[in-house]
Amino acid sequence: MNKSDKPSLLARISPTQWVALGLSILVIVFVLENRSKVSVEFLLISIRSPMWLILLTMFLMGLVTGVLITRRARK
């Protein structure tokens, strides 16, 4: 087997890896676009943080809630 038989680097990347790369680029652009600080008030607590961090926190809380509900429903 010589070097010409080896597939190129781009040919070795699977479609799933291309999607992951595209999503990663979108996340980076999203973070860069949403760096401004916003204030969020919940009950008596006021938090000032970048918009992307607040949205990420809400996403993760929803994800954990979904996982917990799904586990409970399977039992």
N, C-alpha and C positions, 0 to 999 in steps of 0.2 A: 504494500500500500504506500503510495507516495503522497506528497503534500497536496497534489491536485485533486485527490479523491476525498479529502476532508471537506465537509460542508462549511460554508462561510458562517461567520458569527451571527449574521442576521437570519440565516436559514435555521440555526439551532434554537432560536427563541420561539417558544410556543405561542399560540394565540392567547392563551390565558395570561402569559407573562406580558404580552403586548397590552392587554386590557389593564393589568395591574400597573404598568408603566404609565398608561394614559390617565388612569385615576389618580395616581400619585402626582402627576403634573397638575391636574385639576385642583387637587388639595393644596398644593404649594401656591398656585395662583389665587385660590380662595383666601388663604391665610394672608398673603401679601395685600390683597384688596380690602381686607376687613381688619386692619390693624388699629383702627380708631377705637378709643375707649368709650364705652357706654356704661350707664348706670342701671343696675337692676335692683328692684326693691322686692323683698319677699318678707311678709309679716313685718317684723321690726328691724330686719337686716337690710342694709344697703351695700351693694357690691359694685365696685367700679373696676372693669376689666375689659380687655380687647373683645370685640364682638365674636371673633372666631373661637375664643376660649369658652365663652358662655354657650355658644351653639354646640361646641364639641361636648361640653359637660351635659347639656340637655340630651344630646344624642346618646351618650353613654348611659345616662340614667334610663332612657327609654329602652335601650338594648338590654340592660340588666333586668328591667321590669318584664320585658318580653321573655327572656330566658327563664326567669323565675315562674312566670305564669305557665309557660310551656312545660316545664318540669313537673309542676303540680298537676297539670291536666293529664299527663302521661301515667301517673301513679294509679 
